[in-house]
C-alpha cells in the first residue's frame, strides 16, 4: 500500500490542476480561486466582518484586506460604518451577486462535464468517497448520518463487512462468516413484520453500521449483529442503533430483550451497559478458533 502522505499529496496536486486552483482567471472570470472562495463566504454569511472571513479561510490579514479593497473598488461589496475596516460589516451588492452568479453557473456547468462520464453509480461512489474523506480529515459538516430500515442488498453487505472486520481485528474467520450468513439469511427468510427489524446507518449512500431486532420466542427479543465501521466510530452511531432496537422491542410488546456478545468487544459492552443491559451469564468457547469469553446480557422491557 502506498504511503498515506505520498498519496495525499499526489491527490492534492491532481485536484489543484483539475479545479484550476492556480489559474489567475478562475473559470474565465476576473477572480482567482481564493478570491472566488472569499466572495462565496461573503454571500453565505450574514454581514461578516473582515476578521471573520480572514479567520474562516486562514488568510493573511494583509492579503485578505487587499482582496476586499478590490471587491469594493469593483462595486461588488459595500462596508458598514466604523473606524476600523476589519470591524465593518460587509455586504454584497447587486452587481457582486450578478458577477458571482455567472461564475457559479460556469462552475456548475464545468463540473457537470467532468462528472458526465461517471453515470449514476459512479457519481454515487464519488459522493460517498468524498464524504468519507472529509469526515476522516475532521470536517464536522461531513459527519451527518441517518438511520433507515433495511432494503434489498443490505444483508449481503452487512454479513460481508462484519465478517471482514471480525477477521481483521479478532482473527475470527470462516466460522464467524458462516454465522453472519446464517443470521442474515434466517432474518430474510423468516422475517416477521412488526416483530422484527433491521436498521442501517448510512452517510451519502455508504453503510456505516447496522443492528437487528429478532424474535427469539417466549416474548423475548434478541439484539443481533451490532456493528459500526471503524472510521465512523465516535459519532454516536452505535448508541443510536441500540436505542432504536430497544425502543422497537419495547413498542412491539416484548417482555425482555437479550443479546450475546464477547468480553473483548469493549465499545459495544459500554453501550449495552449504558442503556440498561446486565450480564446474566458467561461462557467460554472456541467456536471462532481461539478461546473467547461469551456473555449473555438481558434487559426487562415491562411488556
C-alpha positions, -999 to 999 in steps of 0.1 A, spaced: 0 0 0 12 35 -8 24 57 20 -6 79 31 13 111 30 25 105 -6 -10 95 -17 -25 126 0 0 149 -17 -5 133 -51 -42 138 -49 -37 174 -38 -16 180 -70 -42 163 -92 -71 182 -77 -53 215 -78 -49 212 -115 -84 197 -120 -102 227 -105 -79 253 -119 -67 264 -85 -36 281 -100 -54 299 -128 -54 337 -123 -87 338 -141 -107 311 -124 -134 297 -148 -127 326 -172 -136 352 -145 -117 381 -131 -111 362 -99 -86 337 -86 -99 306 -68 -91 322 -35 -109 354 -44 -139 333 -55 -139 314 -23 -138 346 -3 -167 361 -22 -187 328 -16 -182 333 22 -195 369 19 -226 357 1 -233 329 26 -227 348 58 -248 375 75 -229 407 71 -195 392 80 -165 411 93 -132 411 75 -116 395 106 -142 367 105 -135 360 68 -98 360 73 -101 335 102 -125 312 84 -103 308 54 -69 311 72 -58 341 51 -31 366 59 -48 398 72 -30 420 47 -38 397 18 -75 395 27 -76 432 31 -62 438 -4 -88 414 -19 -117 431 -1 -104 466 -12 -105 453 -48 -140 439 -44 -151 473 -30 -134 492 -59 -152 469 -84 -185 477 -67 -191 441 -57 -193 448 -19 -201 476 5 -190 481 41 -209 494 70 -198 522 93 -168 520 116 -133 534 121 -116 500 118 -121 484 84 -117 450 99 -148 456 122 -171 470 95 -198 445 83 -195 435 46 -225 430 23 -226 420 -14 -241 445 -39 -264 435 -67 -235 438 -91 -215 415 -69 -243 390 -67 -247 391 -105 -210 386 -111 -208 356 -87 -240 341 -101 -225 340 -136 -193 324 -121 -213 299 -102 -232 289 -133 -200 284 -153 -185 263 -124 -215 240 -122 -215 235 -160 -178 226 -160 -183 202 -131 -212 186 -149 -190 179 -179 -164 163 -157 -190 141 -140 -209 132 -171 -189 100 -180 -194 86 -145 -231 78 -147 -254 75 -117 -235 47 -100 -202 64 -105 -215 96 -91 -229 79 -60 -195 62 -54 -177 96 -58 -200 114 -34 -196 86 -8 -158 87 -11 -157 125 -9 -179 125 23 -157 98 38 -125 117 31 -140 149 46 -151 131 77 -118 113 82 -100 146 78 -121 163 105 -148 182 86 -177 182 111 -201 191 84 -194 158 67 -202 137 97 -240 138 94 -255 103 91 -290 89 91 -308 56 101 -331 37 78 -348 3 77 -331 -24 57 -337 -28 19 -327 -52 -8 -290 -59 -10 -282 -49 26 -279 -84 41 -250 -95 19 -232 -62 26 -238 -65 64 -226 -101 66 -196 -93 44 -184 -62 63 -188 -78 97 -171 -109 87 -141 -89 73 -139 -67 103 -140 -96 128 -114 -114 108 -91 -84 107 -94 -73 143 -100 -105 162 -89 -133 139 -125 -147 137 -125 -162 103 -147 -188 85 -169 -198 115 -179 -162 121 -186 -156 84 -208 -187 84 -227 -174 115 -231 -140 98 -245 -156 67 -269 -178 87 -283 -150 108 -289 -127 78 -304 -154 57 -327 -166 85 -338 -130 91 -348 -125 55 -364 -160 51 -385 -159 84 -390 -121 87 -419 -112 109 -433 -78 101 -439 -57 132 -420 -80 154 -385 -79 137 -365 -52 121 -330 -43 108 -317 -7 108 -288 6 87 -268 38 95 -255 55 64 -240 87 50 -242 97 14 -253 61 5 -224 44 23 -233 19 50 -217 29 84 -233 3 107 -263 -19 114 -283 -37 140 -311 -64 141 -340 -69 164 -351 -106 161 -380 -126 177 -363 -153 198 -396 -168 212 -411 -167 247 -420 -130 242 -382 -121 241 -365 -100 215 -328 -106 206 -304 -78 197 -281 -91 170 -252 -81 147 -245 -46 160 -215 -31 141 -201 3 132 -175 10 106 -141 19 123 -139 53 106 -174 61 118 -170 54 154 -173 82 179 -202 98 161 -229 82 183 -240 57 157 -237 26 180 -257 43 207 -284 53 182 -287 18 167 -290 2 201 -316 28 212 -336 22 180 -335 -16 186 -345 -14 222 -374 10 217 -387 -11 188 -387 -41 210 -405 -22 238 -431 -8 214 -437 -43 199 -446 -56 234 -417 -78 242 -412 -86 279 -374 -85 276 -345 -81 252 -313 -100 253 -280 -103 234 -249 -125 231 -215 -107 229 -179 -112 239 -157 -97 266 -132 -83 240 -159 -61 224 -154 -33 248 -171 -4 230 -203 -24 224 -203 -36 260 -201 0 272 -232 9 251 -252 -21 264 -244 -12 300 -253 24 295 -287 15 280 -295 -8 309 -285 -43 299 -270 -65 325 -248 -96 322 -267 -128 333 -243 -155 322 -208 -160 309 -195 -189 288 -161 -199 274 -160 -213 239 -137 -217 209 -163 -216 181 -143 -189 163 -109 -205 167 -92 -193 199 -109 -195 234 -132 -165 239 -154 -154 268 -190 -151 256 -215 -131 276 -253 -131 276 -269 -97 285 -306 -90 293 -329 -61 300 -365 -62 311 -389 -41 290 -420 -43 310 -440 -58 282 
